[in-house]
Amino acid sequence: DSVASRGLGDVYKRQEEIKHLNGTLQMLLTPSNGGSNNMIMGISKVYPKEIIEKHVHDYSDECFFVLQGIGKIVSDKKSIFFKKDDCVYIPKGTKHKIYNNTDEILTVLFCSSPLAPTKEQGHRKLKEV
């Protein structure tokens, strides 16, 4: 039964929350849970006063919707502050890092598409210069 043949009506539960970078990650839709072969979706939390270090998604566009908190995203070209109920779009190939400079957890619902050939290629860490 391929993912494409299942169609509308499937419901996917959050997977177990795991420690990831400077926060936590809960995947919702992935190829491994029978969701989509073309995108991933999940909930990411960034702990207070933490940073998601500079990285790039070489294969995927990414967007996230802010469920809770305030943050800042910095690319090589600009910085953007965001808050609850904002949606942020990050085109593929955009080097970026995310800051949570507040005392509360930053929580976002994210989606990336299309998928990289491997999980490891989907999120490439970059060195600071």
Secondary structure in CASP SS format (residue, H / E / C, confidence):
PFRMAT SS
TARGET T0000
AUTHOR 0000-0000-0000
METHOD secondary structure of the structure
MODEL  1
D C 1.00
S C 1.00
V H 1.00
A H 1.00
S H 1.00
R H 1.00
G C 1.00
L C 1.00
G C 1.00
D C 1.00
V C 1.00
Y C 1.00
K C 1.00
R C 1.00
Q C 1.00
E C 1.00
E C 1.00
I E 1.00
K E 1.00
H E 1.00
L C 1.00
N C 1.00
G E 1.00
T E 1.00
L E 1.00
Q E 1.00
M E 1.00
L E 1.00
L E 1.00
T C 1.00
P H 1.00
S H 1.00
N H 1.00
G C 1.00
G C 1.00
S C 1.00
N C 1.00
N C 1.00
M C 1.00
I E 1.00
M E 1.00
G E 1.00
I E 1.00
S E 1.00
K E 1.00
V E 1.00
Y C 1.00
P C 1.00
K C 1.00
E E 1.00
I E 1.00
I E 1.00
E E 1.00
K E 1.00
H E 1.00
V E 1.00
H C 1.00
D C 1.00
Y C 1.00
S C 1.00
D E 1.00
E E 1.00
C E 1.00
F E 1.00
F E 1.00
V E 1.00
L E 1.00
Q E 1.00
G C 1.00
I E 1.00
G E 1.00
K E 1.00
I E 1.00
V E 1.00
S E 1.00
D C 1.00
K C 1.00
K C 1.00
S E 1.00
I E 1.00
F E 1.00
F E 1.00
K E 1.00
K C 1.00
D C 1.00
D C 1.00
C E 1.00
V E 1.00
Y E 1.00
I E 1.00
P C 1.00
K C 1.00
G C 1.00
T C 1.00
K C 1.00
H E 1.00
K E 1.00
I E 1.00
Y E 1.00
N E 1.00
N C 1.00
T C 1.00
D C 1.00
E C 1.00
I C 1.00
L E 1.00
T E 1.00
V E 1.00
L E 1.00
F E 1.00
C E 1.00
S E 1.00
S E 1.00
P C 1.00
L C 1.00
A C 1.00
P C 1.00
T C 1.00
K C 1.00
E H 1.00
Q H 1.00
G H 1.00
H C 1.00
R E 1.00
K E 1.00
L C 1.00
K C 1.00
E C 1.00
V C 1.00
END
